[in-house]
Amino acid sequence: MKYKFSTKVFGQEGIYGIEYESLERNEKALFEINSYIWTSEEVQNMLDEINSITNEDFRYSVEGGALLILIDKDEAHLFNLHNRSQKEADIIWPTEKFIKFLKEFQEFLQKIGR
Protein backbone atom coordinates (compact mmCIF):
# COMPACT_ATOMS: atom_id res chain seq x y z
CA MET A 1 0.00 0.00 0.00
CA LYS A 2 0.96 3.60 -0.22
CA TYR A 3 0.63 4.78 3.38
CA LYS A 4 3.39 6.55 5.24
CA PHE A 5 3.37 5.29 8.81
CA SER A 6 4.83 7.46 11.54
CA THR A 7 5.81 7.57 15.21
CA LYS A 8 5.33 11.35 15.31
CA VAL A 9 1.97 12.13 13.78
CA PHE A 10 1.70 15.92 13.39
CA GLY A 11 4.97 16.14 15.31
CA GLN A 12 3.55 14.55 18.46
CA GLU A 13 6.06 12.01 19.78
CA GLY A 14 4.53 8.65 20.69
CA ILE A 15 1.47 8.87 18.43
CA TYR A 16 1.58 5.88 16.08
CA GLY A 17 -0.30 5.90 12.83
CA ILE A 18 -0.40 7.48 9.40
CA GLU A 19 0.84 10.81 8.10
CA TYR A 20 -2.22 12.80 7.01
CA GLU A 21 -0.58 13.96 3.79
CA SER A 22 -0.03 10.37 2.64
CA LEU A 23 -3.78 9.67 2.55
CA GLU A 24 -5.92 10.14 -0.52
CA ARG A 25 -8.88 12.46 -0.17
CA ASN A 26 -11.44 9.65 0.04
CA GLU A 27 -9.41 7.92 2.79
CA LYS A 28 -8.74 10.87 5.13
CA ALA A 29 -10.88 9.30 7.88
CA LEU A 30 -8.20 6.61 8.21
CA PHE A 31 -6.05 9.27 9.88
CA GLU A 32 -8.19 8.80 12.99
CA ILE A 33 -6.55 5.41 13.56
CA ASN A 34 -3.62 7.32 15.07
CA SER A 35 -3.12 6.53 18.75
CA TYR A 36 -0.53 6.17 21.47
CA ILE A 37 -1.66 2.61 22.33
CA TRP A 38 -0.68 0.78 19.15
CA THR A 39 1.62 -2.20 19.42
CA SER A 40 2.14 -5.09 17.04
CA GLU A 41 0.36 -7.30 19.61
CA GLU A 42 -2.72 -5.06 19.57
CA VAL A 43 -2.85 -5.28 15.79
CA GLN A 44 -2.43 -9.08 16.02
CA ASN A 45 -5.38 -9.22 18.44
CA MET A 46 -7.48 -7.38 15.84
CA LEU A 47 -6.35 -9.73 13.09
CA ASP A 48 -7.23 -12.74 15.26
CA GLU A 49 -10.71 -11.33 15.92
CA ILE A 50 -11.27 -10.61 12.23
CA ASN A 51 -10.13 -14.11 11.25
CA SER A 52 -12.58 -15.66 13.73
CA ILE A 53 -15.65 -13.79 12.42
CA THR A 54 -18.52 -16.17 11.78
CA ASN A 55 -21.99 -14.63 11.80
CA GLU A 56 -21.48 -11.53 13.93
CA ASP A 57 -19.66 -8.32 13.08
CA PHE A 58 -16.47 -7.36 14.87
CA ARG A 59 -16.55 -3.86 16.34
CA TYR A 60 -13.38 -2.00 17.34
CA SER A 61 -13.00 1.53 18.62
CA VAL A 62 -9.46 2.88 18.53
CA GLU A 63 -8.45 3.87 22.06
CA GLY A 64 -6.92 7.32 22.04
CA GLY A 65 -8.07 7.75 18.45
CA ALA A 66 -11.35 8.63 16.80
CA LEU A 67 -12.02 5.72 14.48
CA LEU A 68 -14.76 3.12 14.78
CA ILE A 69 -14.24 -0.04 12.74
CA LEU A 70 -17.08 -2.46 11.96
CA ILE A 71 -16.04 -5.59 10.10
CA ASP A 72 -17.80 -8.64 8.76
CA LYS A 73 -16.52 -11.40 6.51
CA ASP A 74 -16.91 -9.24 3.40
CA GLU A 75 -16.43 -5.58 4.30
CA ALA A 76 -14.72 -3.23 6.73
CA HIS A 77 -16.61 -0.01 7.52
CA LEU A 78 -14.55 2.81 9.01
CA PHE A 79 -16.22 5.77 10.75
CA ASN A 80 -14.57 9.03 11.80
CA LEU A 81 -16.04 9.57 15.27
CA HIS A 82 -15.57 13.33 15.04
CA ASN A 83 -18.58 13.33 12.70
CA ARG A 84 -21.21 11.91 15.05
CA SER A 85 -24.19 12.78 12.87
CA GLN A 86 -23.25 10.52 9.98
CA LYS A 87 -24.97 7.22 9.35
CA GLU A 88 -22.77 5.88 6.57
CA ALA A 89 -19.14 4.82 6.81
CA ASP A 90 -16.44 7.21 5.68
CA ILE A 91 -14.55 4.31 4.15
CA ILE A 92 -15.80 0.91 3.02
CA TRP A 93 -13.14 -1.58 2.04
CA PRO A 94 -13.23 -5.28 1.31
CA THR A 95 -12.18 -7.06 4.51
CA GLU A 96 -9.12 -8.48 2.76
CA LYS A 97 -7.89 -4.96 1.92
CA PHE A 98 -8.25 -3.93 5.57
CA ILE A 99 -6.38 -7.05 6.69
CA LYS A 100 -3.56 -6.17 4.27
CA PHE A 101 -3.45 -2.65 5.71
CA LEU A 102 -3.30 -4.00 9.28
CA LYS A 103 -0.47 -6.38 8.39
CA GLU A 104 1.56 -3.52 6.91
CA PHE A 105 0.87 -1.39 10.00
CA GLN A 106 1.88 -4.31 12.22
CA GLU A 107 5.14 -4.73 10.29
CA PHE A 108 5.91 -1.02 10.79
CA LEU A 109 5.23 -1.33 14.55
CA GLN A 110 7.48 -4.40 14.81
CA LYS A 111 10.29 -2.56 13.05
CA ILE A 112 10.19 0.24 15.63
CA GLY A 113 9.99 -2.16 18.57
CA ARG A 114 6.31 -1.71 19.34
JOUR-V121368 format. One line per field, one symbol per residue. phi: phi as a letter, one per 30 degrees, with the letter a starting at -180 (. if undefined). burial: + if it has 9 or more other ideal C-beta (glycine too) atoms within 8 Angstrom, else -. A space follows every 50 residues. Layout:
phi: ???
burial: ???
This chain:
phi: .cdcdbcbdhiceicclbdeddcdedbeddedddadddbdddddeddddd dcdcccdccbcddicbbcbcbbdcbccccdddcdddccddbbcdeddddd eddddddedddcic
burial: --+-++-++-----++++++--+----++++++++--+-+-+++-++-++ --+----+-+-+--+-++++++--+++++++--------++-+-+-++++ ++++++-+++----
